[in-house]
């Protein structure tokens, strides 16, 4: 019912930048919140950044001041601008949307993209 497609991952040297995109489509009535998560091999998935419907943002301490989450409402696309990248930022990054569907207006559902690999070399 809802599809999220991430893009923009790749390889970059420490200190470089990448911009991730997440395009959303499907039977979305309202997007309540959006976020980016990441997971390194053998590690737990962790929250990187969140954007609430009212425009408020929150970031993990490890990325604060370096990453910026934003959205293009007209294109239904979520972005994560990543600057001053460090080797410890290496992970698979996942887009997440908490949405109300047109078919079930009383419930909120969580959807995930398939992930995009980000690799930062020292």
C-alpha positions in Angstrom: 0.0 0.0 0.0 2.9 2.3 0.7 6.3 2.2 -1.0 9.5 3.9 0.1 12.5 4.0 -2.3 15.9 5.2 -1.0 18.7 6.5 -3.2 21.9 8.5 -3.0 24.2 6.1 -1.0 27.7 5.4 -2.1 31.4 5.6 -1.1 33.0 8.8 0.1 36.2 9.7 1.9 36.2 11.0 5.4 35.2 14.7 5.4 33.1 14.3 2.3 29.3 14.7 1.8 26.4 12.6 0.6 22.7 13.4 0.1 20.2 10.6 0.6 16.6 10.7 -0.9 13.5 8.7 0.0 10.5 8.9 -2.4 7.2 7.9 -1.0 4.1 6.6 -2.9 0.9 4.8 -2.2 -2.4 5.2 -0.3 -1.1 7.8 2.2 -3.7 10.0 3.9 -1.4 11.8 6.3 2.3 11.4 7.0 2.7 11.8 10.8 6.4 11.5 11.1 9.5 10.7 9.0 12.9 9.5 9.9 16.2 8.1 8.9 17.8 5.1 10.7 21.0 3.3 10.1 22.4 -0.2 10.9 26.0 -1.3 10.7 26.9 -5.0 10.5 26.5 -6.6 13.9 25.0 -3.5 15.4 21.5 -2.5 16.4 19.5 -0.2 14.2 19.6 3.3 15.5 17.7 6.5 14.9 19.7 9.1 13.0 17.2 11.9 12.5 13.4 12.5 12.7 11.2 15.1 11.1 7.7 15.6 12.5 4.7 16.8 10.6 4.8 20.1 12.3 8.4 20.7 11.2 10.3 19.8 14.4 13.5 17.9 14.0 15.7 15.8 16.3 19.1 14.3 15.7 21.3 11.7 17.3 24.1 13.3 19.2 26.6 11.5 17.0 25.4 13.4 13.9 24.2 16.7 15.3 25.7 19.6 13.5 26.7 17.4 10.5 23.4 16.0 9.2 20.2 17.8 8.1 16.8 16.1 7.5 14.3 17.9 5.2 11.4 17.2 2.9 10.1 18.4 -0.4 6.3 18.2 0.2 5.4 18.7 -3.5 7.5 15.7 -4.5 6.8 13.5 -1.5 10.5 13.1 -1.0 12.5 13.0 2.3 16.2 14.0 2.3 19.2 13.5 4.5 22.1 15.8 3.9 25.3 14.3 5.4 28.3 16.5 5.7 31.7 16.0 7.4 31.3 12.2 7.1 33.3 10.0 9.4 34.2 6.3 9.1 31.8 5.5 11.9 28.9 6.8 9.8 29.4 3.7 7.6 26.1 1.7 7.6 22.9 0.9 5.7 20.6 3.8 5.9 16.8 3.2 6.1 14.0 5.6 5.4 10.9 5.3 7.7 7.4 6.9 7.5 4.7 6.7 10.1 1.4 7.2 8.1 -2.3 7.2 8.2 -3.7 5.3 5.2 -6.7 6.3 3.2 -8.3 2.9 3.9 -7.8 2.8 7.7 -8.1 6.3 9.0 -8.0 5.3 12.7 -4.6 3.6 12.7 -1.0 4.7 12.1 1.3 2.3 10.2 5.1 2.3 10.0 6.8 1.6 6.6 10.4 1.1 5.7 12.5 1.4 2.6 14.9 -1.3 1.5 18.0 0.7 2.6 21.0 2.3 0.9 24.6 1.6 1.7 26.9 4.5 2.9 30.6 3.7 3.2 33.1 6.3 4.5 36.8 5.5 4.2 39.5 7.0 6.4 
